[in-house]
Amino acid sequence: MKAIQIPATNEMQVVAIDKPVAKAGEVLVKIHYVGFCGSDLNTFLGKNPMVKMPVIPGHEIGAVIEEVGEGVPSTLTPGMIVTVNPYTNCGKCASCRNRRFNACEHNETLGVQRNGAMAEYLVLPWEKIIPATGISPRDCALIEPMSVGFHAVSNGQVTDIDTVMVIGCGMVGMGAIIRASLRGATVIAVDLDDEKLALAKEVGATYAINSMKEDVHERLQEITEGFGVDVVIEAVGSPITYNMAINEVAFTGRVVFIGYAKSEVAFQTKLFVQKELCIRGSRNALPEDFRAVIRYLKGRDFPYAKFISKTATPETAIEAMQEWASAPQKVFRILVDFQ
């Protein structure tokens, strides 16, 4: 079968690999669409320290069940539209012991520490298959990154009395904006791109700040009447935005970091103490986050097309990735069509 492989930095190729077979307890899915995410871009650019090369990328999946192995529950049947939980968990580490399987010490995410989903077929344990009936296979490829944003909002314990700043309006940041809005919070979106900010307001942000054109601190002081924001969710991963989060959060506020900086970050650590901050990391997503996204998408007329910047074939995937690398701020999601 056909698959996409990243063999080395700035290289991508279509390769032929064996079609997998579903064994007992496993499900074979026919891949329809897979999204390129930021980790795939960093792998392509040689900036992903966690990847094991060469690798088949991809973990944002829209698929249809092709076949089920012996012992798979009857709730999973051929023809069912699904997405996938792309993370592993060992069941033995401290995270797993605390039932925070998303942060397993030994996690291997599809397309990073192990081969991913950019192929015509994929086999997984049935527990990793997530039914998404009522959502098209194409649109299912948006569920996983939104789930990561949903999870960050849960980590931030966002409520209806909070003002929440989300830094970065990519797919993950958009997920955070949506869920914070669903919880009744006042949401402030911060990004460098006006188109992304406009879409952020369409899906739930009350305010939008272009940090290239406006003074973020002054604008936040105006919006919050001088208090600062209760919760900051950082979804970029740069020293600038890491410091922005610490500087702008209110006293006794919460900061949730999703993105991770690729270089060392220097902080005024006195602010950690003076503000008595609660600083948290947020990694991946839990099954309930996937379910929450699916429930949200099924309950409304969601502007899917505005979130899909480009659809490529396996043969044109490298051109799409090169375009993204040249203008990363202009891309929400690139999907690869394997039908």
C-alpha positions in Angstrom: 0.0 0.0 0.0 1.0 3.6 -0.4 2.4 5.7 2.5 4.2 9.0 3.0 7.6 8.9 4.7 9.9 11.6 6.1 13.3 9.9 5.8 15.4 13.0 6.7 15.3 16.7 7.2 13.5 18.6 4.3 12.8 15.3 2.6 9.5 13.5 2.0 8.6 10.6 -0.3 5.9 8.2 -1.2 6.8 4.6 -0.3 5.2 1.2 -0.7 4.7 -0.8 2.5 2.7 -3.9 3.4 -1.0 -3.6 4.2 -1.5 -4.4 7.9 -3.8 -7.2 9.1 -6.1 -6.9 12.1 -5.3 -9.5 14.8 -7.4 -10.3 17.8 -8.5 -7.2 19.6 -7.5 -4.9 16.7 -9.3 -2.8 14.1 -8.2 -2.2 10.5 -9.3 1.2 9.3 -9.2 2.6 5.8 -7.6 6.1 6.0 -9.5 8.8 4.2 -7.8 12.0 5.5 -4.9 12.8 7.7 -3.9 16.3 8.9 -0.4 17.6 9.0 0.2 19.2 12.4 2.9 21.4 13.9 4.9 18.3 15.1 5.0 17.0 11.5 6.2 20.4 10.2 8.9 20.4 12.9 9.9 16.8 11.9 10.2 17.9 8.3 12.3 20.9 9.3 14.5 18.9 11.6 13.3 20.6 14.8 11.4 17.8 16.5 13.6 16.4 19.2 11.1 13.6 20.0 10.8 12.0 16.6 12.5 8.8 15.5 13.5 9.0 11.9 12.7 7.8 9.3 9.0 8.1 10.1 5.6 7.9 8.5 3.9 11.1 9.9 0.4 11.8 10.9 -2.0 11.4 13.9 -5.0 13.6 13.0 -7.2 11.0 11.4 -10.5 10.6 9.6 -11.1 7.0 8.6 -13.7 4.2 8.1 -13.5 0.8 9.8 -12.6 -1.8 7.2 -12.4 -4.9 9.3 -12.4 -5.9 13.0 -10.4 -8.7 14.6 -11.7 -11.4 17.0 -12.8 -10.1 20.4 -13.5 -6.5 19.3 -16.7 -5.1 20.9 -19.8 -5.3 18.7 -20.1 -1.5 18.9 -17.3 -1.2 16.4 -18.5 -2.4 13.0 -17.2 -2.2 9.4 -18.3 1.0 7.6 -18.3 3.1 10.8 -16.8 6.6 10.5 -14.1 7.0 13.2 -11.2 9.0 14.4 -8.3 7.7 16.5 -6.7 8.3 19.9 -3.0 8.4 18.6 -1.3 8.0 22.0 0.0 5.0 23.8 0.1 4.5 27.6 2.2 1.9 29.5 -0.2 1.5 32.5 2.7 1.5 34.9 4.3 4.9 35.2 3.3 7.7 37.6 1.0 9.3 35.1 -0.8 6.1 34.3 -1.1 5.3 38.0 -2.8 8.7 38.4 -5.0 7.8 35.4 -3.6 10.7 33.4 -2.9 8.4 30.5 -2.4 11.4 28.1 0.9 12.2 29.9 2.3 8.7 30.0 6.0 8.8 30.6 6.5 6.2 27.8 3.9 7.6 25.4 4.6 6.9 21.7 2.4 9.2 19.5 1.6 8.1 16.0 3.9 9.9 13.6 6.4 10.9 16.2 8.0 8.0 18.2 6.4 5.4 15.9 5.1 5.3 12.4 1.9 7.3 11.9 -1.3 7.3 9.9 -0.3 8.7 6.5 -0.9 5.5 4.7 -3.9 3.8 3.0 -4.6 1.6 6.0 -3.9 1.5 9.7 -4.3 -1.2 12.4 -4.8 -0.2 16.1 -6.1 -1.7 19.3 -9.9 -1.3 19.4 -9.6 0.9 22.5 -7.9 3.6 20.4 -10.8 3.8 17.9 -13.3 6.6 18.5 -16.6 6.5 16.7 -17.6 9.8 15.1 -20.9 9.0 13.4 -22.5 12.1 11.9 -19.1 13.8 11.1 -17.5 13.3 7.7 -14.1 11.5 7.5 -12.6 14.7 6.2 -13.8 16.7 9.2 -12.8 13.9 11.6 -9.2 14.9 10.9 -9.8 18.1 12.9 -10.9 16.4 16.0 -7.5 15.5 17.6 -5.9 18.9 17.6 -9.1 20.5 18.9 -9.1 17.9 21.7 -5.7 19.1 22.8 -7.1 22.6 23.2 -10.1 21.3 25.0 -7.9 19.4 27.4 -5.8 22.6 28.2 -9.0 24.4 29.2 -9.8 21.6 31.6 -6.3 21.8 33.0 -6.9 25.5 33.5 -10.1 24.9 35.5 -11.8 27.5 33.4 -15.3 28.7 34.6 -17.8 31.3 33.6 -16.3 34.0 35.8 -12.9 33.8 34.2 -11.3 36.0 31.5 -9.1 33.7 29.4 -6.3 34.8 27.0 -5.4 32.2 24.4 -2.1 32.9 22.7 -1.9 31.4 19.3 -4.9 30.7 17.0 -3.9 27.6 15.2 -6.1 24.5 15.5 -5.1 23.7 19.0 -5.6 27.3 20.2 -8.9 27.4 18.4 -9.9 24.3 20.4 -9.0 26.1 23.6 -11.0 29.2 22.5 -14.1 27.1 21.7 -14.1 25.2 25.0 -13.4 28.2 27.1 -16.3 30.0 25.4 -18.5 26.9 25.9 -17.7 27.2 29.6 -19.0 30.7 29.7 -15.6 32.5 30.0 -14.8 35.8 28.4 -12.1 34.8 25.8 -9.4 37.0 24.4 -7.6 35.6 21.3 -4.0 36.8 20.5 -2.3 36.1 17.2 -0.2 37.7 14.5 -2.7 37.0 11.7 -6.0 39.0 11.2 -7.7 36.1 9.4 -7.1 33.7 12.2 -8.3 36.3 14.7 -11.5 36.9 12.7 -12.2 33.2 12.8 -11.4 33.0 16.5 -14.2 35.6 17.1 -16.5 33.5 14.9 -16.1 30.4 17.1 -16.3 32.1 20.5 -13.6 34.8 21.3 -15.0 38.1 22.6 -11.9 40.1 21.9 -9.1 39.7 19.3 -5.6 41.2 19.6 -3.1 41.3 16.8 0.2 41.4 18.8 2.1 42.8 15.7 -0.2 45.8 15.6 -1.3 46.4 19.1 0.3 46.7 22.6 -0.9 43.5 24.2 -0.4 44.7 27.7 -2.3 48.0 27.2 -5.2 46.3 25.5 -5.5 43.7 28.2 -5.4 46.3 30.9 -8.3 48.1 29.1 -10.3 44.9 28.7 -9.8 43.6 32.3 -10.0 47.0 34.0 -6.5 46.7 35.1 -6.7 43.2 36.8 -5.1 41.1 34.1 -6.5 37.8 32.8 -7.5 35.0 35.1 -6.2 32.2 32.8 -3.6 32.2 30.0 -3.4 29.3 27.6 -0.2 29.4 25.6 -0.5 27.5 22.3 2.6 28.8 20.4 5.7 27.6 22.1 8.2 30.4 21.9 10.2 32.4 24.5 8.2 35.5 23.7 4.8 34.0 24.3 6.0 32.1 27.4 7.0 35.3 29.0 3.9 37.1 27.8 1.8 34.5 29.6 3.7 35.0 32.9 3.7 38.8 32.6 0.1 39.3 31.7 -1.7 36.8 33.9 -3.4 38.3 36.9 -2.2 37.8 40.4 -3.3 34.4 41.6 -4.0 33.4 38.0 -3.4 30.2 36.2 -1.1 29.6 33.2 -1.4 26.6 31.0 1.4 25.8 28.5 0.6 23.6 25.5 3.4 24.6 23.2 7.0 24.1 24.2 9.8 26.4 23.3 12.6 25.0 21.2 15.2 26.9 23.1 15.8 27.9 26.8 13.4 30.5 28.3 14.5 33.1 30.9 11.8 34.1 33.4 11.5 36.8 36.1 10.7 34.0 38.6 9.8 36.6 41.3 6.5 36.8 39.4 5.8 33.1 40.1 5.9 33.9 43.8 4.6 37.5 43.9 1.5 36.5 41.9 1.2 33.1 43.6 0.7 31.6 40.1 -0.5 28.2 39.2 1.6 27.1 36.3 0.7 23.9 34.4 1.7 22.0 31.4 -0.9 20.4 29.1 -0.1 17.4 27.0 -2.2 15.6 24.4 -5.8 14.8 25.3 -8.0 12.3 27.2 -10.8 10.2 25.7 -13.3 12.5 27.3 -11.8 15.5 25.5 -12.3 13.7 22.2 -15.9 13.0 23.1 -16.4 16.6 24.0 -15.1 17.8 20.7 -17.3 15.3 18.8 -20.4 16.3 20.7 -19.6 20.0 20.0 -19.1 19.4 16.3 -22.3 17.3 15.9 -24.4 20.0 17.6 -23.9 22.9 15.2 -23.1 24.2 11.8 -19.3 24.4 12.2 -17.3 26.3 9.5 -15.0 23.3 8.6 -14.0 24.7 5.3 -12.4 27.8 6.9 -10.1 25.5 9.0 -8.8 23.5 6.0 -6.2 25.6 4.3 -5.3 23.0 1.6 -6.0 19.4 0.6 -3.1 17.5 -0.9 -2.5 14.0 -2.3 0.4 11.8 -1.2 2.3 12.8 -4.3 1.8 16.6 -3.7 2.3 16.5 0.1 5.9 17.7 0.0 4.9 20.8 -2.0 2.1 21.5 0.6 4.6 21.1 3.5 7.1 23.4 1.8 4.4 26.0 1.3 3.5 25.7 5.0 7.2 26.1 6.1 7.5 29.3 4.0 4.4 30.9 5.6 3.4 29.1 8.8 1.2 31.8 10.1 -1.1 31.5 7.1 -2.0 27.8 7.6 -4.7 26.2 9.8 -4.6 22.6 8.6 -3.3 20.8 5.5 -5.1 17.5 4.9 -3.8 14.6 2.8 -6.4 12.7 1.0 -5.8 8.9 0.8 -9.0 7.9 -0.9 
